[in-house]
Amino acid sequence: MKTFIRDFVTNQTVSTTFLVKAKEYRNKKSGGQYLTLTLADRTGEITGHWWDNFEESAETFDVDDIVFARGLVIVHRNRLQLTIHRMRLCDEREYNLTDYFPTSKFDVDEMFTELMQIVHGFENQNLRQLLENIFADEETVRKFKRAPAAKTMHHPYLGGLLEHTLSLLKLAHKVGSHYEGIDLDLLQTGAILHDFGKIDELSYERGTNYTNDGQMIGHLAMETMMVSDHIKQIPEFPVELRRHLLHLLLTHHGKLEYGSPKLPATPEALMLAYLDDLDSKVEAMQRLINDPQATGDWTRISPMFERPIYRRRPTTKADEQPAEKAAVTVASASASAQSNDVANKSVPTKPNGSFNNPFAQLAELMNE
């Protein structure tokens, strides 16, 4: 029976199957090599280290293979790891592929139906026709429902692209409605299509990797070309509307160093870039907090946030420490904190904006 990663506990000996997501030989400080692996199933990932007697078995499997492993679960830097004792390639009869690929917790058919209901309500006939034409292709819809939104950073699971797209679409309507003069149909179309190129940028039938087109062209260019081709098939599609829509796609990363070839130059483009960034980061932060392999109050340092994230959430449980008692604790710690103040002031801090501060980014965009 398959034992899932989310159920692992410290000092447990496990014997179960995994998807190999990464495989790397590394040098020991004492000489010789060891094998480090990223192992996964649909509930999460765990790093595995195989220290000795791995050479012969390791040559029988590779990335994207399903393997059987036996090892000891340990804790290292607040995360569970697996010390591998033995491992072998699995026969196809030993596993079910659905056990190894994380999937959106939402029903993809229901999400797609909700998205198309919003599209059918557009007042702009050209944008409505454009989207209906794109989604008239069954293979396109199949890939859109299955694709992840990214390989690792945010919504990196099957159905993640559709989940992220629908979430951004709803955010666009709510925030766009708050401001006067925003073209809601345009903004929402940008939300639907902003990552659409990922259906072909990524391969996701077995593991998530970049396709050749994904490596050499990238989703911003791929979706812009695709949308431009579809626009040509709609007679008398307004030139200005085309310009605005393609601008949304090309600028939605927000900054040149993030991969956008142009900076947002319209209210809709600015709004899309920030809402996309918001939705991506909130999902990524929540996934870090809920990581089944994390232990303690803080997550690991995340490349996206450049810092660990606090995992404890506010609670109203009766056994929670009352605020007045907490205040006493804070007061007693005050003197110690003050004594360290001078030392702390000497610690260099990162310049404004290095922590992905949205307000700093907004100021930079407004000054450019």
C-alpha positions as CSV (number, residue, x, y, z in Angstrom):
1,M,0.0,0.0,0.0
2,K,1.3,3.5,-0.9
3,T,2.4,5.6,2.1
4,F,2.1,9.3,1.2
5,I,4.8,11.9,2.1
6,R,2.3,14.0,4.0
7,D,2.0,11.2,6.5
8,F,5.7,10.8,7.2
9,V,6.9,11.4,10.8
10,T,10.3,11.7,12.3
11,N,12.3,8.5,13.0
12,Q,9.8,6.5,10.9
13,T,11.2,3.8,8.6
14,V,9.2,3.9,5.4
15,S,8.9,1.5,2.4
16,T,7.0,3.1,-0.4
17,T,7.1,4.4,-4.0
18,F,8.0,7.9,-5.3
19,L,8.3,9.9,-8.5
20,V,12.0,11.0,-9.0
21,K,12.0,14.7,-9.7
22,A,15.7,15.3,-9.4
23,K,18.8,13.2,-9.2
24,E,22.3,14.4,-8.6
25,Y,25.7,12.9,-7.6
26,R,27.6,15.0,-5.1
27,N,31.0,14.8,-3.4
28,K,31.4,13.9,0.2
29,K,33.7,16.0,2.3
30,S,35.5,12.8,3.4
31,G,35.9,11.6,-0.2
32,G,33.8,9.6,-2.5
33,Q,30.2,10.5,-3.7
34,Y,26.7,10.3,-2.5
35,L,23.4,10.5,-4.3
36,T,20.8,13.2,-3.5
37,L,17.3,13.0,-4.9
38,T,14.1,15.0,-4.8
39,L,11.3,12.4,-4.4
40,A,7.6,13.3,-4.8
41,D,4.0,12.1,-4.7
42,R,0.8,14.0,-5.1
43,T,1.0,15.2,-1.4
44,G,4.4,16.8,-1.5
45,E,8.2,16.4,-2.0
46,I,11.0,15.2,0.2
47,T,14.8,15.3,-0.2
48,G,16.5,11.9,-0.1
49,H,20.2,11.2,0.5
50,W,21.7,7.8,-0.4
51,W,25.1,7.8,1.2
52,D,26.6,4.3,0.4
53,N,26.3,1.4,-1.9
54,F,24.0,3.2,-4.4
55,E,26.1,3.0,-7.6
56,E,24.7,-0.1,-9.2
57,S,21.0,0.6,-8.4
58,A,21.2,4.3,-9.2
59,E,22.0,3.5,-12.8
60,T,18.7,1.7,-13.3
61,F,16.4,4.7,-12.9
62,D,16.3,8.4,-13.8
63,V,14.3,11.6,-13.4
64,D,10.5,11.0,-14.0
65,D,10.8,7.3,-13.2
66,I,8.8,5.7,-10.4
67,V,10.9,4.0,-7.8
68,F,10.5,1.9,-4.6
69,A,12.6,3.2,-1.7
70,R,13.2,2.2,1.9
71,G,14.7,4.6,4.3
72,L,14.6,6.5,7.6
73,V,12.7,9.8,8.0
74,I,14.8,12.5,9.8
75,V,14.6,16.2,10.4
76,H,17.2,18.6,8.9
77,R,16.8,22.4,9.1
78,N,13.1,22.2,10.1
79,R,12.3,19.9,7.2
80,L,11.8,16.2,6.9
81,Q,14.4,14.3,4.9
82,L,14.8,10.7,3.9
83,T,18.0,8.7,4.5
84,I,17.8,6.1,1.8
85,H,18.9,2.5,2.5
86,R,17.9,1.0,-0.8
87,M,16.0,1.9,-4.0
88,R,15.0,0.3,-7.2
89,L,13.0,1.0,-10.4
90,C,9.3,0.0,-10.2
91,D,7.5,-2.1,-12.7
92,E,4.4,-0.4,-14.2
93,R,2.1,-2.9,-12.4
94,E,3.3,-1.7,-9.0
95,Y,1.9,1.9,-9.1
96,N,-0.9,4.2,-10.2
97,L,0.4,7.4,-11.8
98,T,-2.4,9.4,-10.2
99,D,-0.6,8.9,-6.8
100,Y,2.5,10.9,-7.9
101,F,1.2,14.2,-9.4
102,P,-0.2,16.9,-7.2
103,T,-3.5,18.3,-8.5
104,S,-5.6,21.3,-7.8
105,K,-8.0,20.8,-4.9
106,F,-10.7,22.3,-7.1
107,D,-12.6,20.5,-9.9
108,V,-11.2,21.6,-13.2
109,D,-14.5,21.1,-15.1
110,E,-16.3,23.3,-12.6
111,M,-13.6,25.9,-12.8
112,F,-13.6,26.0,-16.6
113,T,-17.4,26.2,-16.7
114,E,-17.3,29.2,-14.3
115,L,-14.6,30.9,-16.4
116,M,-16.7,30.5,-19.6
117,Q,-19.8,31.8,-17.9
118,I,-17.9,35.0,-17.2
119,V,-16.7,35.2,-20.8
120,H,-20.2,34.8,-22.1
121,G,-21.2,37.8,-20.1
122,F,-18.6,40.2,-21.7
123,E,-20.2,43.2,-23.4
124,N,-17.3,43.6,-25.8
125,Q,-18.2,41.3,-28.7
126,N,-14.7,41.2,-30.1
127,L,-13.1,40.0,-26.9
128,R,-15.9,37.5,-26.3
129,Q,-15.6,36.1,-29.8
130,L,-11.8,35.9,-29.4
131,L,-12.0,33.8,-26.3
132,E,-14.8,31.6,-27.6
133,N,-12.7,30.9,-30.7
134,I,-9.7,30.0,-28.6
135,F,-11.6,27.6,-26.4
136,A,-13.5,26.0,-29.2
137,D,-10.5,23.7,-29.8
138,E,-10.9,20.6,-27.6
139,E,-7.1,19.9,-27.4
140,T,-6.5,23.5,-26.2
141,V,-9.1,23.1,-23.5
142,R,-7.7,19.7,-22.4
143,K,-4.2,21.2,-22.0
144,F,-5.6,24.3,-20.3
145,K,-7.4,22.2,-17.7
146,R,-4.3,20.0,-17.0
147,A,-1.4,22.4,-17.1
148,P,0.4,23.7,-14.0
149,A,0.9,27.4,-13.7
150,A,4.7,27.0,-13.1
151,K,7.3,24.3,-12.6
152,T,8.0,25.2,-8.9
153,M,7.2,28.8,-7.9
154,H,3.4,29.0,-7.7
155,H,0.4,26.7,-8.5
156,P,2.9,24.0,-9.5
157,Y,0.4,21.2,-9.9
158,L,-2.0,19.8,-12.4
159,G,-4.9,22.2,-12.9
160,G,-2.8,25.0,-11.4
161,L,-2.9,27.2,-14.5
162,L,-6.7,27.1,-14.6
163,E,-6.9,27.7,-10.8
164,H,-4.6,30.7,-11.0
165,T,-6.3,32.1,-14.1
166,L,-9.8,31.9,-12.5
167,S,-8.5,33.4,-9.3
168,L,-6.9,36.3,-11.2
169,L,-10.0,36.8,-13.3
170,K,-12.1,37.3,-10.2
171,L,-9.5,39.6,-8.7
172,A,-9.4,41.6,-11.9
173,H,-13.2,42.1,-11.8
174,K,-13.2,43.1,-8.1
175,V,-10.3,45.5,-8.2
176,G,-11.1,46.8,-11.7
177,S,-14.6,47.7,-10.6
178,H,-13.2,49.8,-7.8
179,Y,-11.6,52.3,-10.2
180,E,-13.3,54.6,-12.7
181,G,-12.5,54.3,-16.4
182,I,-11.1,50.7,-16.3
183,D,-12.0,48.5,-19.3
184,L,-13.2,45.4,-17.4
185,D,-13.6,43.2,-20.4
186,L,-10.1,44.0,-21.6
187,L,-8.6,43.5,-18.1
188,Q,-10.4,40.2,-17.6
189,T,-9.3,39.0,-21.1
190,G,-5.7,39.8,-20.1
191,A,-6.2,37.8,-16.9
192,I,-7.5,34.8,-18.9
193,L,-4.7,34.9,-21.5
194,H,-1.7,36.2,-19.5
195,D,-0.2,32.8,-18.9
196,F,-1.9,30.9,-21.7
197,G,1.3,30.1,-23.4
198,K,2.2,27.8,-20.6
199,I,0.0,25.1,-22.0
200,D,2.8,24.6,-24.5
201,E,5.7,26.1,-22.6
202,L,5.6,23.3,-20.1
203,S,5.4,19.5,-20.5
204,Y,3.4,18.0,-17.7
205,E,2.3,14.5,-18.8
206,R,4.9,12.9,-16.4
207,G,6.7,15.4,-14.3
208,T,6.9,19.1,-15.1
209,N,9.6,20.4,-17.4
210,Y,10.1,23.0,-20.1
211,T,9.5,22.1,-23.7
212,N,11.9,23.1,-26.4
213,D,9.7,26.0,-27.4
214,G,9.3,26.9,-23.7
215,Q,13.1,27.1,-23.3
216,M,13.8,29.0,-26.5
217,I,10.7,31.2,-26.9
218,G,8.9,31.4,-23.5
219,H,5.2,31.8,-22.7
220,L,5.0,35.6,-23.1
221,A,6.0,35.4,-26.7
222,M,4.1,32.2,-27.4
223,E,0.8,33.5,-26.1
224,T,1.2,36.8,-27.8
225,M,1.8,35.2,-31.2
226,M,-1.1,32.8,-30.6
227,V,-3.5,35.6,-29.7
228,S,-2.4,37.7,-32.6
229,D,-3.1,34.9,-35.0
230,H,-6.6,34.4,-33.5
231,I,-7.3,38.2,-33.8
232,K,-6.5,38.0,-37.5
233,Q,-9.4,35.6,-37.9
234,I,-12.0,38.1,-36.6
235,P,-13.1,40.6,-39.2
236,E,-12.7,44.2,-38.3
237,F,-11.2,43.5,-34.9
238,P,-10.3,47.1,-33.7
239,V,-6.6,47.9,-34.1
240,E,-6.5,49.9,-30.8
241,L,-8.1,47.0,-28.9
242,R,-5.5,44.6,-30.3
243,R,-2.7,46.9,-29.3
244,H,-4.0,47.2,-25.7
245,L,-4.5,43.4,-25.3
246,L,-1.1,42.4,-26.7
247,H,0.4,45.0,-24.4
248,L,-1.2,43.3,-21.4
249,L,0.3,40.0,-22.4
250,L,3.8,41.4,-23.0
251,T,3.9,43.4,-19.7
252,H,2.3,41.2,-17.2
253,H,5.5,40.3,-15.4
254,G,5.7,44.0,-14.5
255,K,9.4,44.7,-14.8
256,L,12.1,44.2,-17.4
257,E,14.2,42.0,-15.1
258,Y,11.3,39.7,-14.5
259,G,11.1,39.0,-18.3
260,S,8.6,41.5,-19.6
261,P,10.0,43.1,-22.8
262,K,8.0,46.3,-22.1
263,L,6.8,48.0,-18.9
264,P,3.1,48.5,-18.1
265,A,1.9,51.7,-19.8
266,T,-1.9,51.5,-19.3
267,P,-4.0,51.2,-16.1
268,E,-5.2,47.8,-17.1
269,A,-1.6,46.6,-17.7
270,L,-0.4,48.0,-14.4
271,M,-3.3,46.4,-12.6
272,L,-2.8,43.0,-14.2
273,A,0.9,42.9,-13.4
274,Y,0.3,43.6,-9.7
275,L,-2.7,41.3,-9.3
276,D,-0.8,38.5,-11.0
277,D,2.1,39.0,-8.7
278,L,-0.3,39.1,-5.7
279,D,-2.1,35.9,-6.6
280,S,1.1,34.1,-7.3
281,K,2.8,35.1,-4.0
282,V,-0.2,34.5,-1.8
283,E,-0.6,30.9,-3.2
284,A,3.1,30.3,-2.8
285,M,3.1,31.6,0.8
286,Q,0.1,29.6,1.8
287,R,1.7,26.4,0.3
288,L,4.9,27.1,2.3
289,I,2.8,27.5,5.5
290,N,0.9,24.3,4.9
291,D,3.9,22.2,3.7
292,P,3.5,18.8,5.3
293,Q,7.2,18.4,5.6
294,A,7.8,21.6,7.5
295,T,8.3,21.6,11.2
296,G,8.5,24.5,13.7
297,D,7.1,28.0,13.6
298,W,9.0,29.1,10.5
299,T,9.4,27.8,6.9
300,R,12.6,27.4,5.1
301,I,14.0,30.5,3.4
302,S,12.0,30.8,0.1
303,P,13.7,32.0,-3.1
304,M,10.5,33.9,-4.0
305,F,10.4,35.8,-0.7
306,E,14.1,35.8,0.3
307,R,13.1,35.0,3.9
308,P,11.4,32.4,6.0
309,I,7.6,32.7,6.5
310,Y,5.9,32.5,9.9
311,R,3.7,29.4,10.0
312,R,1.6,30.0,13.1
313,R,-1.8,31.5,12.5
314,P,-4.0,33.6,14.8
315,T,-6.4,31.5,16.8
316,T,-9.3,31.9,19.2
317,K,-8.8,28.6,21.0
318,A,-9.4,28.7,24.8
319,D,-5.9,27.4,25.5
320,E,-4.2,30.3,23.6
321,Q,-2.2,32.6,25.9
322,P,-4.4,35.7,26.8
323,A,-3.2,39.0,25.4
324,E,-2.7,40.5,28.9
325,K,-0.3,37.7,29.8
326,A,1.5,38.0,26.5
327,A,2.0,41.7,27.3
328,V,3.8,40.7,30.5
329,T,6.1,38.4,28.6
330,V,6.8,41.2,26.0
331,A,7.5,43.7,28.8
332,S,10.0,41.3,30.5
333,A,11.8,40.8,27.2
334,S,11.9,44.5,26.5
335,A,15.1,45.1,28.5
336,S,16.9,42.3,26.7
337,A,15.8,43.6,23.3
338,Q,17.0,47.1,24.2
339,S,20.4,45.7,25.2
340,N,20.8,44.2,21.8
341,D,19.5,47.2,19.9
342,V,22.9,48.7,19.3
343,A,24.2,45.5,17.9
344,N,21.2,45.0,15.8
345,K,21.5,48.4,14.3
346,S,24.9,47.5,13.0
347,V,23.5,44.6,10.9
348,P,23.2,45.7,7.3
349,T,19.8,45.6,5.8
350,K,18.7,45.0,2.2
351,P,17.8,48.0,0.1
352,N,14.2,48.9,-0.4
353,G,12.5,46.7,-2.9
354,S,14.7,43.6,-2.4
355,F,12.0,41.9,-0.5
356,N,9.5,42.2,-3.4
357,N,7.8,45.1,-1.7
358,P,4.8,45.9,-3.9
359,F,4.7,49.5,-2.8
360,A,8.3,50.0,-3.6
361,Q,7.7,48.3,-7.0
362,L,4.8,50.6,-7.7
363,A,6.9,53.7,-6.9
364,E,9.5,52.5,-9.3
365,L,7.0,51.9,-12.0
366,M,5.5,55.4,-11.5
367,N,8.9,57.0,-11.7
368,E,9.9,55.3,-14.9
